[in-house]
């Protein structure tokens, strides 16, 4: 199993980003939000879908459960 910052990567995937931040407490973290290619409003929970580590920085990519297209 892959580990990131001393945490099993599987423990970070699909969890709300706030829980991932708690598990990575004390680490430098970047958060990128993946959005559709059109104007939209995120709905539901913002969940971690990708995790990587570069040096001492943990990169989290997250997306919402659903998006509402803005017109």
Jmol script that loads the backbone (N, CA, C; Angstrom):
load data "model"
ATOM      1  N   UNK A   1       0.836  -1.187   0.000  1.00  0.00           N
ATOM      2  CA  UNK A   1       0.000   0.000   0.000  1.00  0.00           C
ATOM      3  C   UNK A   1       0.876   1.243   0.000  1.00  0.00           C
ATOM      4  N   UNK A   2       0.425   2.234  -0.709  1.00  0.00           N
ATOM      5  CA  UNK A   2       1.172   3.481  -0.821  1.00  0.00           C
ATOM      6  C   UNK A   2       0.905   4.368   0.392  1.00  0.00           C
ATOM      7  N   UNK A   3       1.978   4.977   0.885  1.00  0.00           N
ATOM      8  CA  UNK A   3       1.851   5.867   2.036  1.00  0.00           C
ATOM      9  C   UNK A   3       2.256   7.273   1.630  1.00  0.00           C
ATOM     10  N   UNK A   4       1.516   8.237   2.136  1.00  0.00           N
ATOM     11  CA  UNK A   4       1.792   9.649   1.911  1.00  0.00           C
ATOM     12  C   UNK A   4       1.862  10.311   3.266  1.00  0.00           C
ATOM     13  N   UNK A   5       2.979  10.939   3.555  1.00  0.00           N
ATOM     14  CA  UNK A   5       3.154  11.662   4.821  1.00  0.00           C
ATOM     15  C   UNK A   5       2.859  10.768   6.025  1.00  0.00           C
ATOM     16  N   UNK A   6       3.203   9.483   5.921  1.00  0.00           N
ATOM     17  CA  UNK A   6       2.991   8.569   7.033  1.00  0.00           C
ATOM     18  C   UNK A   6       1.568   8.055   7.166  1.00  0.00           C
ATOM     19  N   UNK A   7       0.715   8.385   6.196  1.00  0.00           N
ATOM     20  CA  UNK A   7      -0.688   7.953   6.220  1.00  0.00           C
ATOM     21  C   UNK A   7      -0.931   7.073   4.997  1.00  0.00           C
ATOM     22  N   UNK A   8      -1.641   5.965   5.182  1.00  0.00           N
ATOM     23  CA  UNK A   8      -1.994   5.100   4.065  1.00  0.00           C
ATOM     24  C   UNK A   8      -2.840   5.912   3.084  1.00  0.00           C
ATOM     25  N   UNK A   9      -2.439   5.935   1.819  1.00  0.00           N
ATOM     26  CA  UNK A   9      -3.139   6.738   0.814  1.00  0.00           C
ATOM     27  C   UNK A   9      -4.619   6.374   0.739  1.00  0.00           C
ATOM     28  N   UNK A  10      -4.963   5.109   0.946  1.00  0.00           N
ATOM     29  CA  UNK A  10      -6.363   4.690   0.902  1.00  0.00           C
ATOM     30  C   UNK A  10      -7.206   5.374   1.976  1.00  0.00           C
ATOM     31  N   UNK A  11      -6.577   5.779   3.072  1.00  0.00           N
ATOM     32  CA  UNK A  11      -7.300   6.463   4.146  1.00  0.00           C
ATOM     33  C   UNK A  11      -7.645   7.900   3.761  1.00  0.00           C
ATOM     34  N   UNK A  12      -7.011   8.427   2.723  1.00  0.00           N
ATOM     35  CA  UNK A  12      -7.253   9.809   2.305  1.00  0.00           C
ATOM     36  C   UNK A  12      -8.215   9.915   1.129  1.00  0.00           C
ATOM     37  N   UNK A  13      -8.300   8.869   0.322  1.00  0.00           N
ATOM     38  CA  UNK A  13      -9.136   8.938  -0.869  1.00  0.00           C
ATOM     39  C   UNK A  13     -10.617   8.879  -0.534  1.00  0.00           C
ATOM     40  N   UNK A  14     -11.374   9.750  -1.166  1.00  0.00           N
ATOM     41  CA  UNK A  14     -12.831   9.866  -1.069  1.00  0.00           C
ATOM     42  C   UNK A  14     -13.329  10.355   0.289  1.00  0.00           C
ATOM     43  N   UNK A  15     -12.424  10.802   1.144  1.00  0.00           N
ATOM     44  CA  UNK A  15     -12.868  11.385   2.411  1.00  0.00           C
ATOM     45  C   UNK A  15     -13.043  12.887   2.215  1.00  0.00           C
ATOM     46  N   UNK A  16     -13.892  13.535   3.029  1.00  0.00           N
ATOM     47  CA  UNK A  16     -14.008  14.990   2.949  1.00  0.00           C
ATOM     48  C   UNK A  16     -12.637  15.635   3.164  1.00  0.00           C
ATOM     49  N   UNK A  17     -12.385  16.728   2.458  1.00  0.00           N
ATOM     50  CA  UNK A  17     -11.061  17.346   2.528  1.00  0.00           C
ATOM     51  C   UNK A  17     -10.708  17.782   3.941  1.00  0.00           C
ATOM     52  N   UNK A  18     -11.699  18.128   4.748  1.00  0.00           N
ATOM     53  CA  UNK A  18     -11.406  18.545   6.127  1.00  0.00           C
ATOM     54  C   UNK A  18     -10.838  17.386   6.936  1.00  0.00           C
ATOM     55  N   UNK A  19     -11.332  16.185   6.710  1.00  0.00           N
ATOM     56  CA  UNK A  19     -10.806  15.009   7.412  1.00  0.00           C
ATOM     57  C   UNK A  19      -9.385  14.710   6.950  1.00  0.00           C
ATOM     58  N   UNK A  20      -9.132  14.855   5.643  1.00  0.00           N
ATOM     59  CA  UNK A  20      -7.777  14.647   5.123  1.00  0.00           C
ATOM     60  C   UNK A  20      -6.817  15.649   5.757  1.00  0.00           C
ATOM     61  N   UNK A  21      -7.246  16.912   5.892  1.00  0.00           N
ATOM     62  CA  UNK A  21      -6.404  17.929   6.534  1.00  0.00           C
ATOM     63  C   UNK A  21      -6.089  17.524   7.972  1.00  0.00           C
ATOM     64  N   UNK A  22      -7.075  16.977   8.696  1.00  0.00           N
ATOM     65  CA  UNK A  22      -6.856  16.553  10.079  1.00  0.00           C
ATOM     66  C   UNK A  22      -5.833  15.416  10.129  1.00  0.00           C
ATOM     67  N   UNK A  23      -5.931  14.468   9.186  1.00  0.00           N
ATOM     68  CA  UNK A  23      -5.014  13.331   9.174  1.00  0.00           C
ATOM     69  C   UNK A  23      -3.595  13.756   8.814  1.00  0.00           C
ATOM     70  N   UNK A  24      -3.477  14.860   8.085  1.00  0.00           N
ATOM     71  CA  UNK A  24      -2.159  15.340   7.655  1.00  0.00           C
ATOM     72  C   UNK A  24      -1.694  16.533   8.490  1.00  0.00           C
ATOM     73  N   UNK A  25      -2.266  16.675   9.661  1.00  0.00           N
ATOM     74  CA  UNK A  25      -1.950  17.805  10.538  1.00  0.00           C
ATOM     75  C   UNK A  25      -0.437  17.957  10.709  1.00  0.00           C
ATOM     76  N   UNK A  26       0.015  19.187  10.568  1.00  0.00           N
ATOM     77  CA  UNK A  26       1.432  19.467  10.728  1.00  0.00           C
ATOM     78  C   UNK A  26       2.221  19.387   9.432  1.00  0.00           C
ATOM     79  N   UNK A  27       1.599  18.921   8.358  1.00  0.00           N
ATOM     80  CA  UNK A  27       2.254  18.823   7.056  1.00  0.00           C
ATOM     81  C   UNK A  27       1.858  20.008   6.187  1.00  0.00           C
ATOM     82  N   UNK A  28       2.740  20.384   5.261  1.00  0.00           N
ATOM     83  CA  UNK A  28       2.396  21.409   4.283  1.00  0.00           C
ATOM     84  C   UNK A  28       1.513  20.754   3.227  1.00  0.00           C
ATOM     85  N   UNK A  29       0.363  21.382   2.948  1.00  0.00           N
ATOM     86  CA  UNK A  29      -0.629  20.796   2.053  1.00  0.00           C
ATOM     87  C   UNK A  29      -1.035  21.819   1.002  1.00  0.00           C
ATOM     88  N   UNK A  30      -1.182  21.349  -0.235  1.00  0.00           N
ATOM     89  CA  UNK A  30      -1.819  22.167  -1.266  1.00  0.00           C
ATOM     90  C   UNK A  30      -3.135  21.485  -1.626  1.00  0.00           C
ATOM     91  N   UNK A  31      -4.135  22.284  -1.940  1.00  0.00           N
ATOM     92  CA  UNK A  31      -5.437  21.753  -2.319  1.00  0.00           C
ATOM     93  C   UNK A  31      -5.840  22.352  -3.655  1.00  0.00           C
ATOM     94  N   UNK A  32      -6.135  21.487  -4.611  1.00  0.00           N
ATOM     95  CA  UNK A  32      -6.655  21.904  -5.914  1.00  0.00           C
ATOM     96  C   UNK A  32      -8.053  21.322  -6.052  1.00  0.00           C
ATOM     97  N   UNK A  33      -8.977  22.149  -6.544  1.00  0.00           N
ATOM     98  CA  UNK A  33     -10.352  21.689  -6.735  1.00  0.00           C
ATOM     99  C   UNK A  33     -10.580  21.452  -8.222  1.00  0.00           C
ATOM    100  N   UNK A  34     -10.997  20.241  -8.539  1.00  0.00           N
ATOM    101  CA  UNK A  34     -11.289  19.865  -9.920  1.00  0.00           C
ATOM    102  C   UNK A  34     -12.735  20.267 -10.211  1.00  0.00           C
ATOM    103  N   UNK A  35     -12.902  21.030 -11.293  1.00  0.00           N
ATOM    104  CA  UNK A  35     -14.236  21.529 -11.655  1.00  0.00           C
ATOM    105  C   UNK A  35     -14.537  21.194 -13.110  1.00  0.00           C
ATOM    106  N   UNK A  36     -15.811  21.251 -13.485  1.00  0.00           N
ATOM    107  CA  UNK A  36     -16.163  21.033 -14.887  1.00  0.00           C
ATOM    108  C   UNK A  36     -15.616  22.171 -15.759  1.00  0.00           C
ATOM    109  N   UNK A  37     -15.580  21.959 -17.066  1.00  0.00           N
ATOM    110  CA  UNK A  37     -15.059  22.986 -17.970  1.00  0.00           C
ATOM    111  C   UNK A  37     -16.082  24.080 -18.306  1.00  0.00           C
ATOM    112  N   UNK A  38     -17.085  24.236 -17.474  1.00  0.00           N
ATOM    113  CA  UNK A  38     -18.106  25.266 -17.658  1.00  0.00           C
ATOM    114  C   UNK A  38     -18.424  25.869 -16.293  1.00  0.00           C
ATOM    115  N   UNK A  39     -19.018  27.063 -16.264  1.00  0.00           N
ATOM    116  CA  UNK A  39     -19.361  27.666 -14.973  1.00  0.00           C
ATOM    117  C   UNK A  39     -20.312  26.765 -14.182  1.00  0.00           C
ATOM    118  N   UNK A  40     -19.952  26.482 -12.945  1.00  0.00           N
ATOM    119  CA  UNK A  40     -20.769  25.573 -12.140  1.00  0.00           C
ATOM    120  C   UNK A  40     -20.578  25.868 -10.662  1.00  0.00           C
ATOM    121  N   UNK A  41     -21.571  25.474  -9.904  1.00  0.00           N
ATOM    122  CA  UNK A  41     -21.550  25.598  -8.454  1.00  0.00           C
ATOM    123  C   UNK A  41     -21.425  24.195  -7.865  1.00  0.00           C
ATOM    124  N   UNK A  42     -20.399  23.979  -7.009  1.00  0.00           N
ATOM    125  CA  UNK A  42     -20.214  22.673  -6.386  1.00  0.00           C
ATOM    126  C   UNK A  42     -21.307  22.401  -5.372  1.00  0.00           C
ATOM    127  N   UNK A  43     -21.809  21.158  -5.357  1.00  0.00           N
ATOM    128  CA  UNK A  43     -22.862  20.761  -4.420  1.00  0.00           C
ATOM    129  C   UNK A  43     -22.413  19.516  -3.681  1.00  0.00           C
ATOM    130  N   UNK A  44     -22.760  19.450  -2.421  1.00  0.00           N
ATOM    131  CA  UNK A  44     -22.418  18.275  -1.632  1.00  0.00           C
ATOM    132  C   UNK A  44     -21.070  18.447  -0.960  1.00  0.00           C
ATOM    133  N   UNK A  45     -20.418  17.339  -0.725  1.00  0.00           N
ATOM    134  CA  UNK A  45     -19.163  17.305   0.013  1.00  0.00           C
ATOM    135  C   UNK A  45     -17.974  17.414  -0.937  1.00  0.00           C
ATOM    136  N   UNK A  46     -16.980  18.190  -0.542  1.00  0.00           N
ATOM    137  CA  UNK A  46     -15.732  18.285  -1.291  1.00  0.00           C
ATOM    138  C   UNK A  46     -14.845  17.138  -0.821  1.00  0.00           C
ATOM    139  N   UNK A  47     -14.590  16.162  -1.727  1.00  0.00           N
ATOM    140  CA  UNK A  47     -13.865  14.937  -1.368  1.00  0.00           C
ATOM    141  C   UNK A  47     -12.529  14.834  -2.113  1.00  0.00           C
ATOM    142  N   UNK A  48     -11.557  14.248  -1.438  1.00  0.00           N
ATOM    143  CA  UNK A  48     -10.237  14.026  -2.025  1.00  0.00           C
ATOM    144  C   UNK A  48     -10.317  12.887  -3.035  1.00  0.00           C
ATOM    145  N   UNK A  49      -9.804  13.131  -4.255  1.00  0.00           N
ATOM    146  CA  UNK A  49      -9.821  12.084  -5.281  1.00  0.00           C
ATOM    147  C   UNK A  49      -8.414  11.714  -5.768  1.00  0.00           C
ATOM    148  N   UNK A  50      -7.427  12.568  -5.499  1.00  0.00           N
ATOM    149  CA  UNK A  50      -6.036  12.253  -5.861  1.00  0.00           C
ATOM    150  C   UNK A  50      -5.114  12.766  -4.766  1.00  0.00           C
ATOM    151  N   UNK A  51      -4.071  12.003  -4.510  1.00  0.00           N
ATOM    152  CA  UNK A  51      -3.085  12.378  -3.500  1.00  0.00           C
ATOM    153  C   UNK A  51      -1.702  12.126  -4.069  1.00  0.00           C
ATOM    154  N   UNK A  52      -0.815  13.088  -3.891  1.00  0.00           N
ATOM    155  CA  UNK A  52       0.576  12.882  -4.274  1.00  0.00           C
ATOM    156  C   UNK A  52       1.455  13.638  -3.285  1.00  0.00           C
ATOM    157  N   UNK A  53       2.728  13.319  -3.304  1.00  0.00           N
ATOM    158  CA  UNK A  53       3.661  13.958  -2.383  1.00  0.00           C
ATOM    159  C   UNK A  53       4.908  14.343  -3.162  1.00  0.00           C
ATOM    160  N   UNK A  54       5.352  15.558  -2.960  1.00  0.00           N
ATOM    161  CA  UNK A  54       6.567  16.053  -3.614  1.00  0.00           C
ATOM    162  C   UNK A  54       7.409  16.716  -2.538  1.00  0.00           C
ATOM    163  N   UNK A  55       8.502  16.073  -2.206  1.00  0.00           N
ATOM    164  CA  UNK A  55       9.318  16.583  -1.105  1.00  0.00           C
ATOM    165  C   UNK A  55       8.524  16.504   0.189  1.00  0.00           C
ATOM    166  N   UNK A  56       8.394  17.619   0.871  1.00  0.00           N
ATOM    167  CA  UNK A  56       7.639  17.668   2.129  1.00  0.00           C
ATOM    168  C   UNK A  56       6.220  18.177   1.947  1.00  0.00           C
ATOM    169  N   UNK A  57       5.783  18.357   0.705  1.00  0.00           N
ATOM    170  CA  UNK A  57       4.457  18.912   0.428  1.00  0.00           C
ATOM    171  C   UNK A  57       3.521  17.811  -0.058  1.00  0.00           C
ATOM    172  N   UNK A  58       2.342  17.733   0.557  1.00  0.00           N
ATOM    173  CA  UNK A  58       1.310  16.790   0.135  1.00  0.00           C
ATOM    174  C   UNK A  58       0.323  17.545  -0.739  1.00  0.00           C
ATOM    175  N   UNK A  59       0.090  17.038  -1.952  1.00  0.00           N
ATOM    176  CA  UNK A  59      -0.839  17.661  -2.894  1.00  0.00           C
ATOM    177  C   UNK A  59      -2.143  16.869  -2.894  1.00  0.00           C
ATOM    178  N   UNK A  60      -3.227  17.546  -2.568  1.00  0.00           N
ATOM    179  CA  UNK A  60      -4.547  16.931  -2.600  1.00  0.00           C
ATOM    180  C   UNK A  60      -5.344  17.540  -3.746  1.00  0.00           C
ATOM    181  N   UNK A  61      -6.026  16.698  -4.502  1.00  0.00           N
ATOM    182  CA  UNK A  61      -6.965  17.167  -5.518  1.00  0.00           C
ATOM    183  C   UNK A  61      -8.330  16.667  -5.083  1.00  0.00           C
ATOM    184  N   UNK A  62      -9.308  17.557  -5.140  1.00  0.00           N
ATOM    185  CA  UNK A  62     -10.633  17.222  -4.636  1.00  0.00           C
ATOM    186  C   UNK A  62     -11.700  17.695  -5.616  1.00  0.00           C
ATOM    187  N   UNK A  63     -12.870  17.109  -5.490  1.00  0.00           N
ATOM    188  CA  UNK A  63     -14.014  17.525  -6.292  1.00  0.00           C
ATOM    189  C   UNK A  63     -15.277  17.352  -5.467  1.00  0.00           C
ATOM    190  N   UNK A  64     -16.318  18.056  -5.863  1.00  0.00           N
ATOM    191  CA  UNK A  64     -17.599  17.951  -5.162  1.00  0.00           C
ATOM    192  C   UNK A  64     -18.361  16.716  -5.615  1.00  0.00           C
ATOM    193  N   UNK A  65     -19.339  16.309  -4.789  1.00  0.00           N
ATOM    194  CA  UNK A  65     -20.189  15.171  -5.130  1.00  0.00           C
ATOM    195  C   UNK A  65     -20.952  15.423  -6.424  1.00  0.00           C
ATOM    196  N   UNK A  66     -21.334  16.690  -6.650  1.00  0.00           N
ATOM    197  CA  UNK A  66     -22.146  17.037  -7.813  1.00  0.00           C
ATOM    198  C   UNK A  66     -21.890  18.501  -8.152  1.00  0.00           C
ATOM    199  N   UNK A  67     -22.266  18.887  -9.343  1.00  0.00           N
ATOM    200  CA  UNK A  67     -22.150  20.280  -9.768  1.00  0.00           C
ATOM    201  C   UNK A  67     -23.461  20.712 -10.388  1.00  0.00           C
ATOM    202  N   UNK A  68     -23.809  21.968 -10.133  1.00  0.00           N
ATOM    203  CA  UNK A  68     -24.993  22.567 -10.763  1.00  0.00           C
ATOM    204  C   UNK A  68     -24.492  23.578 -11.788  1.00  0.00           C
ATOM    205  N   UNK A  69     -24.862  23.364 -13.022  1.00  0.00           N
ATOM    206  CA  UNK A  69     -24.414  24.252 -14.089  1.00  0.00           C
ATOM    207  C   UNK A  69     -25.054  25.620 -13.933  1.00  0.00           C
ATOM    208  N   UNK A  70     -24.227  26.647 -14.062  1.00  0.00           N
ATOM    209  CA  UNK A  70     -24.715  28.025 -14.003  1.00  0.00           C
ATOM    210  C   UNK A  70     -24.992  28.498 -15.424  1.00  0.00           C
ATOM    211  N   UNK A  71     -26.082  29.238 -15.597  1.00  0.00           N
ATOM    212  CA  UNK A  71     -26.419  29.708 -16.944  1.00  0.00           C
ATOM    213  C   UNK A  71     -26.160  31.175 -17.092  1.00  0.00           C
TER     214      UNK A  71
END
end "model"
wireframe off; spacefill off
backbone 0.3
color backbone group
